Amino acid sequence: MRAFVMILMVLICSAAFSSRAFAGQPKTERGALTYHIVMKWSRVVQGRYRRNLRQWAEEMIPRFQRAPIAHLRNAAAARTFEAMNDALLGKPLPLTQRAEPVLGQFEKDFIFTPVPPCRIADTRLALGPLSADQTRVFQAVGPSFAAQGGSDSTCGLPVDPAALMMNVTVVDPLAPGYLTVYITGQTRPLASSLNYATGQIINNQVLATLVNVQAPAQNSTFSLYTFSSTHVVIDVVGYFDEAKRTSEPLDCIGYPSNFTIPASSPGTNAILGCPINYSLTSIACNSSFNPDVTVIGSDVISSGVCFVRNNTASIQSITVTARCCRQVSF
């Protein structure tokens, strides 16, 4: 397999760079990047995509010839085969490569946050029991819940949660029945949030959605219907809210640099840099895979330095690639 890939490399590099001979590693940055891309993805082409490597090489030659060097650099740094092809065509690296998503879809997903149980309503202390076949609107958020018999605080809730997780308790109902918690402004569903018997004290955990999809708006209330007259006690135990970014995503690029290593050098420092507004995060000290050069150390923390040794009596060239990142604001 490796021998066949090397044959293809001769074909590609000789066509792409108009070189009369190709022996060992390519000496130009374009050649080094091309070598890296082909060696990295040849197995994927043959294995996952079941492509003929020679045909793939013939298709890629014009791309390697025409691609600006910046596109080749991004292609060499791509983490997926699809991103590599896009980079050759000049498309930016996908956001998933710039920063792996740590949350779901921001416009759809919600995050649950628990809070210490906090009372937001108690009809025994305020407003009185609900009558049979009555619907009462309760405040879901606000600076205080004292007016409806609850805590004189926010209960640790944000100003506009999407939903509340609550423990709802009925106390001394006058007859068997049920209650239903639903979105204020919508038709009451034919469903029960809690069933109860006469004189019973019983509770259930209920999710109170606050977003009215029929008339898009953020509600600060929810509605509670009861079949029979009863007192109700409501404690909030958590809430759902839209996912929020805790940090800005990163835009990362591969930034290669070429270095000449003196003949028989026991140790040479290759110092890397990044474009303006980018910061160094990691380095590949021999991204051109020159077998005649040995990496003997590196330093990323205090600076971007590769320590390399030339194993031959002739001058060698290597490509050292820095991974450079910057924050992207939305």
Beta strands, then each sheet from edge to edge (+ up, - down):
strand 1: 110-122
strand 2: 134-139
strand 3: 163-171
strand 4: 177-183
strand 5: 194-196
strand 6: 201-209
strand 7: 221-226
strand 8: 231-242
strand 9: 250-261
strand 10: 268-271
strand 11: 279-284
strand 12: 293-299
strand 13: 305-310
strand 14: 316-327
sheet 1: 1+ 8- 3+ 6-
sheet 2: 2+ 7- 4+ 5-
sheet 3: 9+ 14- 11+
sheet 4: 10+ 13- 12+
end
